[in-house]
Amino acid sequence: VQLQASGGGLVQAGGSLRLSCAASGSIRIINIMGWYRQAPGKQRELVASITSSGITNYTDSVKARFTISRDNAKNTVNLQMNSLKTEDTAVYYCNADLMTGWVARGVYWGQGTQVTVSS
């Protein structure tokens, strides 16, 4: 199983970016997909997650600014980030909690994509 993330970059404060992540490989079902981020000197934190039925969860600092979505048929998850702030600067990682078989289950990570918000 591989998760391939894309869409990071440099943007001015107040701008927008869209992150995408595609999961591939021997996947039976993906339970939860999410985005985490890690800023320099800080612990990795959950930004947003979404279940297979579309239930979303956001960390307080991004509510009303970020929107997570997924396409179950394509095994993809997106993160639309609006009204970006300098404190959103971090490496963003996509994450998937999935089943590769009827019993086998695992958590997988993408390679990380840098988001830099300038003032």
Backbone as CSV, one residue per row, in Angstrom:
resi,resn,N_x,N_y,N_z,CA_x,CA_y,CA_z,C_x,C_y,C_z
1,VAL,0.846,-1.188,0.000,0.000,0.000,0.000,0.883,1.239,0.000
2,GLN,0.519,2.195,-0.837,1.245,3.463,-0.895,0.258,4.631,-0.857
3,LEU,0.672,5.698,-0.179,-0.083,6.934,-0.181,0.788,8.002,-0.815
4,GLN,0.277,8.633,-1.863,1.025,9.650,-2.597,0.326,10.982,-2.420
5,ALA,1.024,11.898,-1.745,0.470,13.223,-1.488,1.028,14.240,-2.468
6,SER,0.240,15.258,-2.742,0.676,16.329,-3.632,-0.073,17.609,-3.297
7,GLY,0.430,18.732,-3.820,-0.301,19.983,-3.705,0.268,21.007,-2.765
8,GLY,1.331,20.709,-2.066,1.907,21.698,-1.177,2.576,22.818,-1.958
9,GLY,3.065,23.800,-1.232,3.748,24.899,-1.881,3.846,26.115,-0.993
10,LEU,4.192,27.231,-1.629,4.349,28.512,-0.935,3.183,29.424,-1.296
11,VAL,2.576,30.004,-0.289,1.432,30.884,-0.519,1.475,32.015,0.495
12,GLN,0.924,33.151,0.126,0.852,34.270,1.061,-0.298,34.062,2.041
13,ALA,-0.170,34.679,3.187,-1.238,34.618,4.176,-2.542,35.106,3.560
14,GLY,-3.603,34.373,3.855,-4.896,34.690,3.280,-5.204,33.911,2.013
15,GLY,-4.202,33.263,1.476,-4.367,32.503,0.253,-4.898,31.103,0.496
16,SER,-4.927,30.319,-0.580,-5.491,28.975,-0.529,-4.548,27.963,-1.177
17,LEU,-4.640,26.746,-0.698,-3.955,25.607,-1.301,-4.871,24.395,-1.185
18,ARG,-4.660,23.456,-2.094,-5.428,22.201,-2.053,-4.445,21.041,-2.055
19,LEU,-4.530,20.212,-1.036,-3.709,19.017,-0.953,-4.519,17.809,-1.401
20,SER,-3.844,16.902,-2.078,-4.490,15.675,-2.520,-3.634,14.483,-2.123
21,CYS,-4.287,13.366,-1.919,-3.575,12.146,-1.554,-4.317,10.961,-2.153
22,ALA,-3.560,10.091,-2.805,-4.146,8.907,-3.413,-3.525,7.663,-2.803
23,ALA,-4.364,6.741,-2.401,-3.906,5.466,-1.856,-3.997,4.409,-2.947
24,SER,-2.972,3.571,-3.013,-2.957,2.520,-4.028,-2.385,1.243,-3.432
25,GLY,-2.660,0.154,-4.100,-2.171,-1.134,-3.627,-3.324,-2.067,-3.309
26,SER,-3.013,-3.059,-2.500,-4.006,-4.071,-2.148,-4.875,-3.564,-1.000
27,ILE,-5.937,-2.863,-1.372,-6.811,-2.218,-0.386,-8.216,-2.783,-0.518
28,ARG,-8.754,-3.265,0.600,-10.136,-3.732,0.557,-11.090,-2.591,0.913
29,ILE,-10.773,-1.872,1.963,-11.594,-0.743,2.350,-10.752,0.210,3.203
30,ILE,-10.992,1.497,3.032,-10.314,2.502,3.858,-11.322,3.037,4.870
31,ASN,-11.030,2.839,6.129,-11.945,3.263,7.182,-11.908,4.776,7.392
32,ILE,-10.734,5.276,7.706,-10.579,6.705,7.976,-9.396,7.232,7.174
33,MET,-9.560,8.371,6.581,-8.465,9.073,5.919,-8.297,10.417,6.604
34,GLY,-7.066,10.880,6.650,-6.857,12.135,7.347,-5.597,12.844,6.918
35,TRP,-5.465,14.039,7.432,-4.273,14.851,7.232,-3.714,15.251,8.590
36,TYR,-2.424,15.080,8.732,-1.690,15.523,9.906,-0.669,16.552,9.448
37,ARG,-0.148,17.296,10.396,0.925,18.221,10.063,1.936,18.290,11.193
38,GLN,3.142,18.640,10.808,4.210,18.780,11.799,5.028,20.010,11.464
39,ALA,4.997,20.963,12.369,5.794,22.175,12.225,7.142,21.958,12.904
40,PRO,8.155,22.709,12.514,9.482,22.551,13.129,9.423,22.688,14.648
41,GLY,9.991,21.725,15.325,10.040,21.772,16.775,8.760,21.396,17.474
42,LYS,7.766,20.973,16.713,6.475,20.608,17.305,6.121,19.165,16.982
43,GLN,5.201,18.632,17.761,4.737,17.281,17.517,3.764,17.245,16.343
44,ARG,3.684,16.099,15.711,2.721,15.911,14.635,1.313,15.970,15.231
45,GLU,0.440,16.709,14.554,-0.919,16.850,15.049,-1.933,16.535,13.955
46,LEU,-3.090,16.057,14.379,-4.178,15.805,13.452,-4.769,17.139,13.003
47,VAL,-4.921,17.293,11.692,-5.557,18.490,11.141,-7.026,18.212,10.874
48,ALA,-7.285,17.129,10.147,-8.667,16.785,9.791,-8.717,15.313,9.424
49,SER,-9.885,14.723,9.639,-10.083,13.338,9.253,-11.496,13.160,8.721
50,ILE,-11.685,12.075,7.979,-12.995,11.793,7.413,-13.195,10.290,7.337
51,THR,-14.356,9.831,7.770,-14.657,8.408,7.730,-15.187,8.026,6.351
52,SER,-15.360,6.731,6.139,-15.867,6.253,4.857,-17.303,6.720,4.610
53,SER,-18.018,7.045,5.664,-19.386,7.535,5.515,-19.465,9.054,5.467
54,GLY,-18.306,9.714,5.523,-18.275,11.153,5.354,-18.301,11.981,6.616
55,ILE,-18.160,11.354,7.760,-18.121,12.109,9.009,-16.744,12.747,9.154
56,THR,-16.736,14.037,9.388,-15.474,14.778,9.446,-15.152,15.234,10.849
57,ASN,-13.869,15.479,11.046,-13.377,15.976,12.324,-12.238,16.923,12.029
58,TYR,-12.226,18.083,12.696,-11.190,19.090,12.467,-10.592,19.535,13.789
59,THR,-9.321,19.846,13.746,-8.746,20.496,14.900,-9.293,21.922,14.964
60,ASP,-9.424,22.454,16.147,-10.106,23.745,16.322,-9.493,24.868,15.487
61,SER,-8.182,24.861,15.338,-7.505,25.989,14.689,-7.798,26.086,13.192
62,VAL,-8.344,25.030,12.590,-8.607,25.067,11.147,-10.093,25.048,10.808
63,LYS,-10.931,24.909,11.810,-12.375,24.883,11.562,-12.810,26.140,10.828
64,ALA,-13.679,25.983,9.863,-14.230,27.063,9.045,-13.234,27.559,7.994
65,ARG,-12.013,27.060,8.017,-11.041,27.454,6.992,-10.653,26.289,6.078
66,PHE,-10.562,25.089,6.655,-10.156,23.913,5.902,-11.356,22.996,5.688
67,THR,-11.352,22.304,4.545,-12.397,21.330,4.259,-11.762,20.048,3.751
68,ILE,-12.088,18.942,4.403,-11.588,17.639,3.976,-12.689,16.923,3.204
69,SER,-12.278,16.218,2.160,-13.238,15.449,1.370,-12.546,14.192,0.857
70,ARG,-13.326,13.216,0.441,-12.733,11.988,-0.073,-13.606,11.402,-1.163
71,ASP,-12.962,10.594,-1.980,-13.662,9.846,-3.020,-13.394,8.374,-2.735
72,ASN,-14.377,7.683,-2.227,-14.183,6.290,-1.840,-13.870,5.398,-3.035
73,ALA,-14.435,5.706,-4.173,-14.207,4.883,-5.365,-12.765,4.993,-5.854
74,LYS,-12.173,6.168,-5.644,-10.810,6.410,-6.132,-9.766,6.306,-5.024
75,ASN,-10.208,6.094,-3.791,-9.283,6.027,-2.640,-8.440,7.288,-2.526
76,THR,-9.097,8.414,-2.658,-8.393,9.689,-2.550,-8.989,10.553,-1.444
77,VAL,-8.162,11.421,-0.911,-8.609,12.386,0.088,-7.986,13.731,-0.258
78,ASN,-8.774,14.765,-0.090,-8.322,16.122,-0.391,-8.476,17.015,0.833
79,LEU,-7.671,18.034,0.882,-7.776,19.034,1.945,-7.721,20.409,1.296
80,GLN,-8.852,21.083,1.267,-8.918,22.443,0.759,-8.624,23.393,1.908
81,MET,-7.580,24.176,1.750,-7.148,25.073,2.815,-7.326,26.518,2.358
82,ASN,-8.206,27.226,3.010,-8.477,28.631,2.696,-8.056,29.525,3.856
83,SER,-7.932,30.797,3.572,-7.571,31.778,4.606,-6.349,31.316,5.398
84,LEU,-5.340,30.896,4.680,-4.156,30.339,5.330,-3.444,31.377,6.179
85,LYS,-2.893,30.902,7.280,-2.159,31.737,8.218,-0.721,31.246,8.297
86,THR,0.152,32.099,8.766,1.561,31.706,8.874,1.723,30.506,9.794
87,GLU,0.855,30.399,10.789,0.954,29.270,11.725,0.499,27.946,11.107
88,ASP,-0.010,27.977,9.882,-0.341,26.742,9.179,0.886,26.139,8.499
89,THR,1.986,26.849,8.513,3.216,26.348,7.900,3.671,25.069,8.578
90,ALA,3.849,24.021,7.782,4.219,22.714,8.318,4.393,21.740,7.162
91,VAL,4.899,20.568,7.484,4.849,19.451,6.547,3.542,18.721,6.809
92,TYR,2.784,18.521,5.774,1.474,17.868,5.880,1.576,16.424,5.386
93,TYR,1.016,15.518,6.172,1.059,14.095,5.864,-0.361,13.552,5.729
94,CYS,-0.590,12.785,4.679,-1.879,12.095,4.620,-1.743,10.742,5.310
95,ASN,-2.862,10.244,5.739,-2.903,9.067,6.590,-4.139,8.260,6.252
96,ALA,-4.000,6.950,6.307,-5.157,6.100,6.037,-5.153,4.901,6.965
97,ASP,-6.290,4.662,7.576,-6.533,3.479,8.402,-7.364,2.539,7.525
98,LEU,-6.744,1.436,7.096,-7.415,0.646,6.074,-7.273,-0.853,6.297
99,MET,-8.120,-1.574,5.571,-8.080,-3.029,5.590,-7.486,-3.511,4.271
100,THR,-6.508,-4.397,4.378,-5.960,-4.993,3.161,-6.583,-6.360,2.897
101,GLY,-7.292,-6.865,3.873,-7.989,-8.134,3.714,-9.189,-8.150,4.635
102,TRP,-9.719,-9.306,4.927,-10.895,-9.395,5.798,-10.525,-9.179,7.252
103,VAL,-9.262,-9.403,7.588,-8.810,-9.232,8.963,-7.662,-8.229,9.060
104,ALA,-6.757,-8.284,8.094,-5.562,-7.461,8.157,-5.893,-5.984,8.068
105,ARG,-5.361,-5.240,9.006,-5.637,-3.803,9.098,-4.360,-3.073,9.425
106,GLY,-4.184,-1.879,8.890,-2.986,-1.122,9.179,-3.191,0.358,8.971
107,VAL,-2.253,1.126,9.485,-2.253,2.575,9.312,-1.060,2.939,8.440
108,TYR,-1.327,3.693,7.395,-0.307,4.027,6.426,-0.169,5.550,6.299
109,TRP,1.048,5.972,5.949,1.359,7.392,5.836,1.897,7.730,4.455
110,GLY,1.546,8.915,3.986,2.156,9.458,2.790,3.511,10.055,3.114
111,GLN,4.160,10.576,2.093,5.544,11.016,2.235,5.669,12.426,2.795
112,GLY,4.586,13.159,2.916,4.661,14.524,3.431,4.833,15.533,2.313
113,THR,4.131,16.639,2.459,4.258,17.724,1.489,4.348,19.045,2.254
114,GLN,5.277,19.886,1.860,5.544,21.125,2.591,4.530,22.199,2.220
115,VAL,3.968,22.819,3.231,3.108,23.990,3.055,3.766,25.142,3.793
116,THR,4.060,26.202,3.070,4.682,27.378,3.662,3.804,28.592,3.401
117,VAL,3.420,29.258,4.466,2.571,30.447,4.363,3.397,31.647,4.791
118,SER,3.572,32.575,3.878,4.380,33.758,4.169,3.491,34.932,4.588
119,SER,4.066,35.816,5.368,3.286,36.967,5.862,3.336,38.134,4.898
